Amino acid sequence: LQCWAWGKPRPLLECSRAGEPFPAGELRPATRAHAGTYVCSATNRLGTAVRSVTVSVSRECRGGLGTGGC
């Protein structure tokens, strides 16, 4: 997942899944365990913006990224 925000002052970005911090932007193969709702929030002194996305995984990648196994 990728999550980004811009503003002045620059916002602090935080992403989570099931209440636990989630490092957005890291490439990795998706498994069914990654299914769920992800929430990203961007906060600065002027306020907070929150977005959520629900991910479902219908097929797992067995060969890894870039190996032709997906």
mmJSON file of the N, C-alpha and C atoms, coordinates in Angstrom:
{"data_MODEL":{"atom_site":{
"group_PDB":["ATOM","ATOM","ATOM","ATOM","ATOM","ATOM","ATOM","ATOM","ATOM","ATOM","ATOM","ATOM","ATOM","ATOM","ATOM","ATOM","ATOM","ATOM","ATOM","ATOM","ATOM","ATOM","ATOM","ATOM","ATOM","ATOM","ATOM","ATOM","ATOM","ATOM","ATOM","ATOM","ATOM","ATOM","ATOM","ATOM","ATOM","ATOM","ATOM","ATOM","ATOM","ATOM","ATOM","ATOM","ATOM","ATOM","ATOM","ATOM","ATOM","ATOM","ATOM","ATOM","ATOM","ATOM","ATOM","ATOM","ATOM","ATOM","ATOM","ATOM","ATOM","ATOM","ATOM","ATOM","ATOM","ATOM","ATOM","ATOM","ATOM","ATOM","ATOM","ATOM","ATOM","ATOM","ATOM","ATOM","ATOM","ATOM","ATOM","ATOM","ATOM","ATOM","ATOM","ATOM","ATOM","ATOM","ATOM","ATOM","ATOM","ATOM","ATOM","ATOM","ATOM","ATOM","ATOM","ATOM","ATOM","ATOM","ATOM","ATOM","ATOM","ATOM","ATOM","ATOM","ATOM","ATOM","ATOM","ATOM","ATOM","ATOM","ATOM","ATOM","ATOM","ATOM","ATOM","ATOM","ATOM","ATOM","ATOM","ATOM","ATOM","ATOM","ATOM","ATOM","ATOM","ATOM","ATOM","ATOM","ATOM","ATOM","ATOM","ATOM","ATOM","ATOM","ATOM","ATOM","ATOM","ATOM","ATOM","ATOM","ATOM","ATOM","ATOM","ATOM","ATOM","ATOM","ATOM","ATOM","ATOM","ATOM","ATOM","ATOM","ATOM","ATOM","ATOM","ATOM","ATOM","ATOM","ATOM","ATOM","ATOM","ATOM","ATOM","ATOM","ATOM","ATOM","ATOM","ATOM","ATOM","ATOM","ATOM","ATOM","ATOM","ATOM","ATOM","ATOM","ATOM","ATOM","ATOM","ATOM","ATOM","ATOM","ATOM","ATOM","ATOM","ATOM","ATOM","ATOM","ATOM","ATOM","ATOM","ATOM","ATOM","ATOM","ATOM","ATOM","ATOM","ATOM","ATOM","ATOM","ATOM","ATOM","ATOM","ATOM","ATOM","ATOM","ATOM","ATOM","ATOM","ATOM"],
"id":[1,2,3,4,5,6,7,8,9,10,11,12,13,14,15,16,17,18,19,20,21,22,23,24,25,26,27,28,29,30,31,32,33,34,35,36,37,38,39,40,41,42,43,44,45,46,47,48,49,50,51,52,53,54,55,56,57,58,59,60,61,62,63,64,65,66,67,68,69,70,71,72,73,74,75,76,77,78,79,80,81,82,83,84,85,86,87,88,89,90,91,92,93,94,95,96,97,98,99,100,101,102,103,104,105,106,107,108,109,110,111,112,113,114,115,116,117,118,119,120,121,122,123,124,125,126,127,128,129,130,131,132,133,134,135,136,137,138,139,140,141,142,143,144,145,146,147,148,149,150,151,152,153,154,155,156,157,158,159,160,161,162,163,164,165,166,167,168,169,170,171,172,173,174,175,176,177,178,179,180,181,182,183,184,185,186,187,188,189,190,191,192,193,194,195,196,197,198,199,200,201,202,203,204,205,206,207,208,209,210],
"type_symbol":["N","C","C","N","C","C","N","C","C","N","C","C","N","C","C","N","C","C","N","C","C","N","C","C","N","C","C","N","C","C","N","C","C","N","C","C","N","C","C","N","C","C","N","C","C","N","C","C","N","C","C","N","C","C","N","C","C","N","C","C","N","C","C","N","C","C","N","C","C","N","C","C","N","C","C","N","C","C","N","C","C","N","C","C","N","C","C","N","C","C","N","C","C","N","C","C","N","C","C","N","C","C","N","C","C","N","C","C","N","C","C","N","C","C","N","C","C","N","C","C","N","C","C","N","C","C","N","C","C","N","C","C","N","C","C","N","C","C","N","C","C","N","C","C","N","C","C","N","C","C","N","C","C","N","C","C","N","C","C","N","C","C","N","C","C","N","C","C","N","C","C","N","C","C","N","C","C","N","C","C","N","C","C","N","C","C","N","C","C","N","C","C","N","C","C","N","C","C","N","C","C","N","C","C","N","C","C","N","C","C"],
"label_atom_id":["N","CA","C","N","CA","C","N","CA","C","N","CA","C","N","CA","C","N","CA","C","N","CA","C","N","CA","C","N","CA","C","N","CA","C","N","CA","C","N","CA","C","N","CA","C","N","CA","C","N","CA","C","N","CA","C","N","CA","C","N","CA","C","N","CA","C","N","CA","C","N","CA","C","N","CA","C","N","CA","C","N","CA","C","N","CA","C","N","CA","C","N","CA","C","N","CA","C","N","CA","C","N","CA","C","N","CA","C","N","CA","C","N","CA","C","N","CA","C","N","CA","C","N","CA","C","N","CA","C","N","CA","C","N","CA","C","N","CA","C","N","CA","C","N","CA","C","N","CA","C","N","CA","C","N","CA","C","N","CA","C","N","CA","C","N","CA","C","N","CA","C","N","CA","C","N","CA","C","N","CA","C","N","CA","C","N","CA","C","N","CA","C","N","CA","C","N","CA","C","N","CA","C","N","CA","C","N","CA","C","N","CA","C","N","CA","C","N","CA","C","N","CA","C","N","CA","C","N","CA","C","N","CA","C","N","CA","C","N","CA","C","N","CA","C"],
"label_alt_id":[null,null,null,null,null,null,null,null,null,null,null,null,null,null,null,null,null,null,null,null,null,null,null,null,null,null,null,null,null,null,null,null,null,null,null,null,null,null,null,null,null,null,null,null,null,null,null,null,null,null,null,null,null,null,null,null,null,null,null,null,null,null,null,null,null,null,null,null,null,null,null,null,null,null,null,null,null,null,null,null,null,null,null,null,null,null,null,null,null,null,null,null,null,null,null,null,null,null,null,null,null,null,null,null,null,null,null,null,null,null,null,null,null,null,null,null,null,null,null,null,null,null,null,null,null,null,null,null,null,null,null,null,null,null,null,null,null,null,null,null,null,null,null,null,null,null,null,null,null,null,null,null,null,null,null,null,null,null,null,null,null,null,null,null,null,null,null,null,null,null,null,null,null,null,null,null,null,null,null,null,null,null,null,null,null,null,null,null,null,null,null,null,null,null,null,null,null,null,null,null,null,null,null,null,null,null,null,null,null,null],
"label_comp_id":["LEU","LEU","LEU","GLN","GLN","GLN","CYS","CYS","CYS","TRP","TRP","TRP","ALA","ALA","ALA","TRP","TRP","TRP","GLY","GLY","GLY","LYS","LYS","LYS","PRO","PRO","PRO","ARG","ARG","ARG","PRO","PRO","PRO","LEU","LEU","LEU","LEU","LEU","LEU","GLU","GLU","GLU","CYS","CYS","CYS","SER","SER","SER","ARG","ARG","ARG","ALA","ALA","ALA","GLY","GLY","GLY","GLU","GLU","GLU","PRO","PRO","PRO","PHE","PHE","PHE","PRO","PRO","PRO","ALA","ALA","ALA","GLY","GLY","GLY","GLU","GLU","GLU","LEU","LEU","LEU","ARG","ARG","ARG","PRO","PRO","PRO","ALA","ALA","ALA","THR","THR","THR","ARG","ARG","ARG","ALA","ALA","ALA","HIS","HIS","HIS","ALA","ALA","ALA","GLY","GLY","GLY","THR","THR","THR","TYR","TYR","TYR","VAL","VAL","VAL","CYS","CYS","CYS","SER","SER","SER","ALA","ALA","ALA","THR","THR","THR","ASN","ASN","ASN","ARG","ARG","ARG","LEU","LEU","LEU","GLY","GLY","GLY","THR","THR","THR","ALA","ALA","ALA","VAL","VAL","VAL","ARG","ARG","ARG","SER","SER","SER","VAL","VAL","VAL","THR","THR","THR","VAL","VAL","VAL","SER","SER","SER","VAL","VAL","VAL","SER","SER","SER","ARG","ARG","ARG","GLU","GLU","GLU","CYS","CYS","CYS","ARG","ARG","ARG","GLY","GLY","GLY","GLY","GLY","GLY","LEU","LEU","LEU","GLY","GLY","GLY","THR","THR","THR","GLY","GLY","GLY","GLY","GLY","GLY","CYS","CYS","CYS"],
"label_asym_id":["A","A","A","A","A","A","A","A","A","A","A","A","A","A","A","A","A","A","A","A","A","A","A","A","A","A","A","A","A","A","A","A","A","A","A","A","A","A","A","A","A","A","A","A","A","A","A","A","A","A","A","A","A","A","A","A","A","A","A","A","A","A","A","A","A","A","A","A","A","A","A","A","A","A","A","A","A","A","A","A","A","A","A","A","A","A","A","A","A","A","A","A","A","A","A","A","A","A","A","A","A","A","A","A","A","A","A","A","A","A","A","A","A","A","A","A","A","A","A","A","A","A","A","A","A","A","A","A","A","A","A","A","A","A","A","A","A","A","A","A","A","A","A","A","A","A","A","A","A","A","A","A","A","A","A","A","A","A","A","A","A","A","A","A","A","A","A","A","A","A","A","A","A","A","A","A","A","A","A","A","A","A","A","A","A","A","A","A","A","A","A","A","A","A","A","A","A","A","A","A","A","A","A","A","A","A","A","A","A","A"],
"label_entity_id":["1","1","1","1","1","1","1","1","1","1","1","1","1","1","1","1","1","1","1","1","1","1","1","1","1","1","1","1","1","1","1","1","1","1","1","1","1","1","1","1","1","1","1","1","1","1","1","1","1","1","1","1","1","1","1","1","1","1","1","1","1","1","1","1","1","1","1","1","1","1","1","1","1","1","1","1","1","1","1","1","1","1","1","1","1","1","1","1","1","1","1","1","1","1","1","1","1","1","1","1","1","1","1","1","1","1","1","1","1","1","1","1","1","1","1","1","1","1","1","1","1","1","1","1","1","1","1","1","1","1","1","1","1","1","1","1","1","1","1","1","1","1","1","1","1","1","1","1","1","1","1","1","1","1","1","1","1","1","1","1","1","1","1","1","1","1","1","1","1","1","1","1","1","1","1","1","1","1","1","1","1","1","1","1","1","1","1","1","1","1","1","1","1","1","1","1","1","1","1","1","1","1","1","1","1","1","1","1","1","1"],
"label_seq_id":[1,1,1,2,2,2,3,3,3,4,4,4,5,5,5,6,6,6,7,7,7,8,8,8,9,9,9,10,10,10,11,11,11,12,12,12,13,13,13,14,14,14,15,15,15,16,16,16,17,17,17,18,18,18,19,19,19,20,20,20,21,21,21,22,22,22,23,23,23,24,24,24,25,25,25,26,26,26,27,27,27,28,28,28,29,29,29,30,30,30,31,31,31,32,32,32,33,33,33,34,34,34,35,35,35,36,36,36,37,37,37,38,38,38,39,39,39,40,40,40,41,41,41,42,42,42,43,43,43,44,44,44,45,45,45,46,46,46,47,47,47,48,48,48,49,49,49,50,50,50,51,51,51,52,52,52,53,53,53,54,54,54,55,55,55,56,56,56,57,57,57,58,58,58,59,59,59,60,60,60,61,61,61,62,62,62,63,63,63,64,64,64,65,65,65,66,66,66,67,67,67,68,68,68,69,69,69,70,70,70],
"pdbx_PDB_ins_code":[null,null,null,null,null,null,null,null,null,null,null,null,null,null,null,null,null,null,null,null,null,null,null,null,null,null,null,null,null,null,null,null,null,null,null,null,null,null,null,null,null,null,null,null,null,null,null,null,null,null,null,null,null,null,null,null,null,null,null,null,null,null,null,null,null,null,null,null,null,null,null,null,null,null,null,null,null,null,null,null,null,null,null,null,null,null,null,null,null,null,null,null,null,null,null,null,null,null,null,null,null,null,null,null,null,null,null,null,null,null,null,null,null,null,null,null,null,null,null,null,null,null,null,null,null,null,null,null,null,null,null,null,null,null,null,null,null,null,null,null,null,null,null,null,null,null,null,null,null,null,null,null,null,null,null,null,null,null,null,null,null,null,null,null,null,null,null,null,null,null,null,null,null,null,null,null,null,null,null,null,null,null,null,null,null,null,null,null,null,null,null,null,null,null,null,null,null,null,null,null,null,null,null,null,null,null,null,null,null,null],
"Cartn_x":[0.829,0.0,0.866,0.374,1.053,0.115,0.671,-0.102,0.749,0.182,0.932,-0.015,0.562,-0.199,0.749,0.217,1.028,0.225,0.932,0.289,1.328,0.859,1.713,1.031,1.601,2.874,2.761,3.919,3.982,3.315,2.404,1.71,2.533,2.222,2.768,1.846,2.402,1.629,1.713,0.569,0.526,-0.465,-0.056,-0.917,-1.02,-2.188,-2.381,-3.338,-3.289,-4.223,-4.588,-5.857,-6.348,-5.728,-5.515,-4.979,-3.476,-2.806,-1.349,-0.69,0.442,1.144,1.484,1.377,1.655,2.575,3.725,4.664,4.195,3.485,3.0,4.164,4.048,5.064,6.093,6.089,7.038,6.45,7.201,6.745,6.96,5.914,6.025,4.868,5.047,3.958,2.742,1.566,0.336,-0.115,-0.519,-1.112,-2.505,-3.263,-4.607,-4.563,-3.449,-3.291,-3.233,-2.947,-2.894,-4.269,-5.292,-6.64,-7.111,-7.875,-8.413,-8.539,-8.855,-9.02,-7.788,-7.244,-6.06,-6.495,-5.941,-6.295,-5.024,-5.054,-3.932,-4.452,-3.7,-4.078,-2.907,-3.236,-2.246,-2.643,-1.709,-2.026,-0.99,-1.491,-0.633,-1.412,-0.873,-1.519,-2.867,-3.169,-4.439,-5.546,-5.157,-6.179,-5.67,-6.628,-6.321,-7.225,-6.648,-7.397,-7.192,-8.269,-8.198,-8.846,-8.196,-8.743,-8.544,-9.499,-9.357,-9.623,-9.037,-9.223,-9.322,-10.235,-10.376,-9.734,-8.821,-8.071,-8.55,-8.817,-9.108,-8.095,-7.673,-6.675,-7.345,-7.542,-8.233,-7.257,-5.994,-4.989,-3.64,-2.938,-1.619,-0.536,0.484,1.648,2.637,2.893,3.752,5.227,5.507,6.882,7.656,7.005,7.686,7.604,7.862,7.787,8.866,8.48,9.461,9.999,9.446,9.965,9.117,8.022,7.134,6.179,6.253,5.383,4.054,3.793,2.523,1.656],
"Cartn_y":[-1.186,0.0,1.239,2.244,3.529,4.545,5.373,6.413,7.674,8.774,10.02,11.177,12.261,13.487,14.665,15.802,17.01,18.142,19.12,20.27,21.177,22.304,23.261,23.588,23.275,22.56,21.095,20.519,19.132,18.207,17.338,16.453,15.233,14.727,13.464,12.368,11.347,10.259,9.03,8.425,7.196,6.24,4.978,3.959,2.787,2.142,1.011,-0.001,-1.183,-2.26,-2.941,-3.048,-3.672,-3.012,-1.688,-0.96,-1.05,-1.798,-1.942,-1.128,-0.458,0.314,-0.56,0.028,-0.688,0.159,-0.389,0.376,0.444,1.478,1.635,1.897,1.406,1.667,0.57,-0.435,-1.542,-2.578,-2.923,-3.943,-5.326,-6.127,-7.512,-8.301,-9.597,-10.406,-10.367,-10.329,-10.316,-11.743,-11.972,-13.248,-12.967,-14.003,-13.815,-13.185,-13.357,-12.754,-11.227,-10.677,-9.224,-8.604,-9.423,-8.9,-8.161,-7.103,-6.353,-4.882,-4.097,-2.667,-1.935,-1.093,-0.294,1.16,1.85,3.241,4.084,5.178,6.125,7.491,8.153,9.504,10.445,11.661,12.729,13.854,14.236,15.232,16.348,17.585,18.725,19.638,20.783,21.635,22.185,22.049,22.543,21.489,20.223,19.181,17.824,16.931,15.547,15.097,14.394,13.747,12.249,11.486,10.034,9.355,8.334,7.527,6.057,5.248,3.808,3.077,1.906,1.055,-0.389,-1.139,-2.552,-3.377,-4.261,-5.086,-6.525,-7.135,-8.57,-9.229,-10.416,-11.144,-12.416,-12.485,-13.645,-14.744,-14.359,-15.333,-14.927,-15.869,-15.568,-15.722,-14.908,-14.964,-15.946,-17.034,-18.065,-17.911,-17.27,-17.214,-15.995,-15.041,-13.821,-12.762,-11.538,-10.417,-10.506,-10.272,-10.217,-11.558,-12.674,-13.979,-14.651,-14.036,-14.649,-15.646,-15.785,-16.715,-16.116,-14.889,-14.244,-14.103],
"Cartn_z":[0.0,0.0,0.0,-0.65,-0.601,0.025,0.841,1.497,1.497,1.042,1.048,1.313,1.768,2.018,1.91,1.562,1.521,2.138,2.636,3.249,3.867,4.353,5.058,6.361,7.458,7.635,7.204,6.894,6.428,7.453,7.002,7.943,8.354,9.524,10.015,9.513,8.88,8.303,9.192,9.483,10.272,9.621,9.471,8.89,9.858,9.853,10.761,10.157,10.715,10.372,11.673,11.956,13.188,14.418,14.345,15.481,15.667,14.805,14.89,13.782,14.068,13.029,11.827,10.647,9.412,8.545,8.119,7.288,5.837,5.468,4.097,3.16,1.937,0.924,0.758,1.624,1.48,0.525,-0.519,-1.45,-0.855,-0.906,-0.458,-1.058,-1.245,-1.79,-0.86,-1.464,-0.669,-0.376,0.835,1.225,1.78,1.985,2.535,3.927,4.62,5.954,5.88,4.699,4.536,4.301,4.128,3.912,5.152,4.946,6.073,5.737,6.734,6.553,7.049,6.216,6.525,6.65,7.64,7.895,7.879,7.13,7.121,7.537,8.393,8.821,8.626,8.241,8.051,8.999,9.878,10.901,10.907,10.96,11.25,12.199,12.531,13.536,13.082,11.791,11.264,11.26,11.508,11.549,11.118,10.913,10.551,9.414,8.453,7.376,7.517,7.42,7.592,6.392,5.885,4.803,5.151,4.729,4.943,3.633,3.523,2.352,2.838,2.233,2.574,1.468,1.861,0.922,1.033,-0.11,-0.131,-1.06,-0.718,-1.508,-2.012,-3.314,-3.88,-4.316,-4.533,-4.96,-4.404,-3.795,-3.236,-4.29,-4.168,-5.041,-4.416,-5.059,-4.478,-4.866,-6.001,-6.494,-6.031,-5.404,-4.996,-6.07,-5.668,-6.604,-7.661,-8.9,-9.978,-10.436,-9.959,-10.341,-11.403,-11.799,-12.762,-12.119,-10.804,-10.087,-9.712,-10.113,-9.764,-10.99],
"occupancy":[1.0,1.0,1.0,1.0,1.0,1.0,1.0,1.0,1.0,1.0,1.0,1.0,1.0,1.0,1.0,1.0,1.0,1.0,1.0,1.0,1.0,1.0,1.0,1.0,1.0,1.0,1.0,1.0,1.0,1.0,1.0,1.0,1.0,1.0,1.0,1.0,1.0,1.0,1.0,1.0,1.0,1.0,1.0,1.0,1.0,1.0,1.0,1.0,1.0,1.0,1.0,1.0,1.0,1.0,1.0,1.0,1.0,1.0,1.0,1.0,1.0,1.0,1.0,1.0,1.0,1.0,1.0,1.0,1.0,1.0,1.0,1.0,1.0,1.0,1.0,1.0,1.0,1.0,1.0,1.0,1.0,1.0,1.0,1.0,1.0,1.0,1.0,1.0,1.0,1.0,1.0,1.0,1.0,1.0,1.0,1.0,1.0,1.0,1.0,1.0,1.0,1.0,1.0,1.0,1.0,1.0,1.0,1.0,1.0,1.0,1.0,1.0,1.0,1.0,1.0,1.0,1.0,1.0,1.0,1.0,1.0,1.0,1.0,1.0,1.0,1.0,1.0,1.0,1.0,1.0,1.0,1.0,1.0,1.0,1.0,1.0,1.0,1.0,1.0,1.0,1.0,1.0,1.0,1.0,1.0,1.0,1.0,1.0,1.0,1.0,1.0,1.0,1.0,1.0,1.0,1.0,1.0,1.0,1.0,1.0,1.0,1.0,1.0,1.0,1.0,1.0,1.0,1.0,1.0,1.0,1.0,1.0,1.0,1.0,1.0,1.0,1.0,1.0,1.0,1.0,1.0,1.0,1.0,1.0,1.0,1.0,1.0,1.0,1.0,1.0,1.0,1.0,1.0,1.0,1.0,1.0,1.0,1.0,1.0,1.0,1.0,1.0,1.0,1.0,1.0,1.0,1.0,1.0,1.0,1.0],
"B_iso_or_equiv":[0.0,0.0,0.0,0.0,0.0,0.0,0.0,0.0,0.0,0.0,0.0,0.0,0.0,0.0,0.0,0.0,0.0,0.0,0.0,0.0,0.0,0.0,0.0,0.0,0.0,0.0,0.0,0.0,0.0,0.0,0.0,0.0,0.0,0.0,0.0,0.0,0.0,0.0,0.0,0.0,0.0,0.0,0.0,0.0,0.0,0.0,0.0,0.0,0.0,0.0,0.0,0.0,0.0,0.0,0.0,0.0,0.0,0.0,0.0,0.0,0.0,0.0,0.0,0.0,0.0,0.0,0.0,0.0,0.0,0.0,0.0,0.0,0.0,0.0,0.0,0.0,0.0,0.0,0.0,0.0,0.0,0.0,0.0,0.0,0.0,0.0,0.0,0.0,0.0,0.0,0.0,0.0,0.0,0.0,0.0,0.0,0.0,0.0,0.0,0.0,0.0,0.0,0.0,0.0,0.0,0.0,0.0,0.0,0.0,0.0,0.0,0.0,0.0,0.0,0.0,0.0,0.0,0.0,0.0,0.0,0.0,0.0,0.0,0.0,0.0,0.0,0.0,0.0,0.0,0.0,0.0,0.0,0.0,0.0,0.0,0.0,0.0,0.0,0.0,0.0,0.0,0.0,0.0,0.0,0.0,0.0,0.0,0.0,0.0,0.0,0.0,0.0,0.0,0.0,0.0,0.0,0.0,0.0,0.0,0.0,0.0,0.0,0.0,0.0,0.0,0.0,0.0,0.0,0.0,0.0,0.0,0.0,0.0,0.0,0.0,0.0,0.0,0.0,0.0,0.0,0.0,0.0,0.0,0.0,0.0,0.0,0.0,0.0,0.0,0.0,0.0,0.0,0.0,0.0,0.0,0.0,0.0,0.0,0.0,0.0,0.0,0.0,0.0,0.0,0.0,0.0,0.0,0.0,0.0,0.0],
"pdbx_formal_charge":[null,null,null,null,null,null,null,null,null,null,null,null,null,null,null,null,null,null,null,null,null,null,null,null,null,null,null,null,null,null,null,null,null,null,null,null,null,null,null,null,null,null,null,null,null,null,null,null,null,null,null,null,null,null,null,null,null,null,null,null,null,null,null,null,null,null,null,null,null,null,null,null,null,null,null,null,null,null,null,null,null,null,null,null,null,null,null,null,null,null,null,null,null,null,null,null,null,null,null,null,null,null,null,null,null,null,null,null,null,null,null,null,null,null,null,null,null,null,null,null,null,null,null,null,null,null,null,null,null,null,null,null,null,null,null,null,null,null,null,null,null,null,null,null,null,null,null,null,null,null,null,null,null,null,null,null,null,null,null,null,null,null,null,null,null,null,null,null,null,null,null,null,null,null,null,null,null,null,null,null,null,null,null,null,null,null,null,null,null,null,null,null,null,null,null,null,null,null,null,null,null,null,null,null,null,null,null,null,null,null],
"auth_seq_id":[1,1,1,2,2,2,3,3,3,4,4,4,5,5,5,6,6,6,7,7,7,8,8,8,9,9,9,10,10,10,11,11,11,12,12,12,13,13,13,14,14,14,15,15,15,16,16,16,17,17,17,18,18,18,19,19,19,20,20,20,21,21,21,22,22,22,23,23,23,24,24,24,25,25,25,26,26,26,27,27,27,28,28,28,29,29,29,30,30,30,31,31,31,32,32,32,33,33,33,34,34,34,35,35,35,36,36,36,37,37,37,38,38,38,39,39,39,40,40,40,41,41,41,42,42,42,43,43,43,44,44,44,45,45,45,46,46,46,47,47,47,48,48,48,49,49,49,50,50,50,51,51,51,52,52,52,53,53,53,54,54,54,55,55,55,56,56,56,57,57,57,58,58,58,59,59,59,60,60,60,61,61,61,62,62,62,63,63,63,64,64,64,65,65,65,66,66,66,67,67,67,68,68,68,69,69,69,70,70,70],
"auth_comp_id":["LEU","LEU","LEU","GLN","GLN","GLN","CYS","CYS","CYS","TRP","TRP","TRP","ALA","ALA","ALA","TRP","TRP","TRP","GLY","GLY","GLY","LYS","LYS","LYS","PRO","PRO","PRO","ARG","ARG","ARG","PRO","PRO","PRO","LEU","LEU","LEU","LEU","LEU","LEU","GLU","GLU","GLU","CYS","CYS","CYS","SER","SER","SER","ARG","ARG","ARG","ALA","ALA","ALA","GLY","GLY","GLY","GLU","GLU","GLU","PRO","PRO","PRO","PHE","PHE","PHE","PRO","PRO","PRO","ALA","ALA","ALA","GLY","GLY","GLY","GLU","GLU","GLU","LEU","LEU","LEU","ARG","ARG","ARG","PRO","PRO","PRO","ALA","ALA","ALA","THR","THR","THR","ARG","ARG","ARG","ALA","ALA","ALA","HIS","HIS","HIS","ALA","ALA","ALA","GLY","GLY","GLY","THR","THR","THR","TYR","TYR","TYR","VAL","VAL","VAL","CYS","CYS","CYS","SER","SER","SER","ALA","ALA","ALA","THR","THR","THR","ASN","ASN","ASN","ARG","ARG","ARG","LEU","LEU","LEU","GLY","GLY","GLY","THR","THR","THR","ALA","ALA","ALA","VAL","VAL","VAL","ARG","ARG","ARG","SER","SER","SER","VAL","VAL","VAL","THR","THR","THR","VAL","VAL","VAL","SER","SER","SER","VAL","VAL","VAL","SER","SER","SER","ARG","ARG","ARG","GLU","GLU","GLU","CYS","CYS","CYS","ARG","ARG","ARG","GLY","GLY","GLY","GLY","GLY","GLY","LEU","LEU","LEU","GLY","GLY","GLY","THR","THR","THR","GLY","GLY","GLY","GLY","GLY","GLY","CYS","CYS","CYS"],
"auth_asym_id":["A","A","A","A","A","A","A","A","A","A","A","A","A","A","A","A","A","A","A","A","A","A","A","A","A","A","A","A","A","A","A","A","A","A","A","A","A","A","A","A","A","A","A","A","A","A","A","A","A","A","A","A","A","A","A","A","A","A","A","A","A","A","A","A","A","A","A","A","A","A","A","A","A","A","A","A","A","A","A","A","A","A","A","A","A","A","A","A","A","A","A","A","A","A","A","A","A","A","A","A","A","A","A","A","A","A","A","A","A","A","A","A","A","A","A","A","A","A","A","A","A","A","A","A","A","A","A","A","A","A","A","A","A","A","A","A","A","A","A","A","A","A","A","A","A","A","A","A","A","A","A","A","A","A","A","A","A","A","A","A","A","A","A","A","A","A","A","A","A","A","A","A","A","A","A","A","A","A","A","A","A","A","A","A","A","A","A","A","A","A","A","A","A","A","A","A","A","A","A","A","A","A","A","A","A","A","A","A","A","A"],
"auth_atom_id":["N","CA","C","N","CA","C","N","CA","C","N","CA","C","N","CA","C","N","CA","C","N","CA","C","N","CA","C","N","CA","C","N","CA","C","N","CA","C","N","CA","C","N","CA","C","N","CA","C","N","CA","C","N","CA","C","N","CA","C","N","CA","C","N","CA","C","N","CA","C","N","CA","C","N","CA","C","N","CA","C","N","CA","C","N","CA","C","N","CA","C","N","CA","C","N","CA","C","N","CA","C","N","CA","C","N","CA","C","N","CA","C","N","CA","C","N","CA","C","N","CA","C","N","CA","C","N","CA","C","N","CA","C","N","CA","C","N","CA","C","N","CA","C","N","CA","C","N","CA","C","N","CA","C","N","CA","C","N","CA","C","N","CA","C","N","CA","C","N","CA","C","N","CA","C","N","CA","C","N","CA","C","N","CA","C","N","CA","C","N","CA","C","N","CA","C","N","CA","C","N","CA","C","N","CA","C","N","CA","C","N","CA","C","N","CA","C","N","CA","C","N","CA","C","N","CA","C","N","CA","C","N","CA","C","N","CA","C","N","CA","C","N","CA","C"],
"pdbx_PDB_model_num":[1,1,1,1,1,1,1,1,1,1,1,1,1,1,1,1,1,1,1,1,1,1,1,1,1,1,1,1,1,1,1,1,1,1,1,1,1,1,1,1,1,1,1,1,1,1,1,1,1,1,1,1,1,1,1,1,1,1,1,1,1,1,1,1,1,1,1,1,1,1,1,1,1,1,1,1,1,1,1,1,1,1,1,1,1,1,1,1,1,1,1,1,1,1,1,1,1,1,1,1,1,1,1,1,1,1,1,1,1,1,1,1,1,1,1,1,1,1,1,1,1,1,1,1,1,1,1,1,1,1,1,1,1,1,1,1,1,1,1,1,1,1,1,1,1,1,1,1,1,1,1,1,1,1,1,1,1,1,1,1,1,1,1,1,1,1,1,1,1,1,1,1,1,1,1,1,1,1,1,1,1,1,1,1,1,1,1,1,1,1,1,1,1,1,1,1,1,1,1,1,1,1,1,1,1,1,1,1,1,1]
}}}
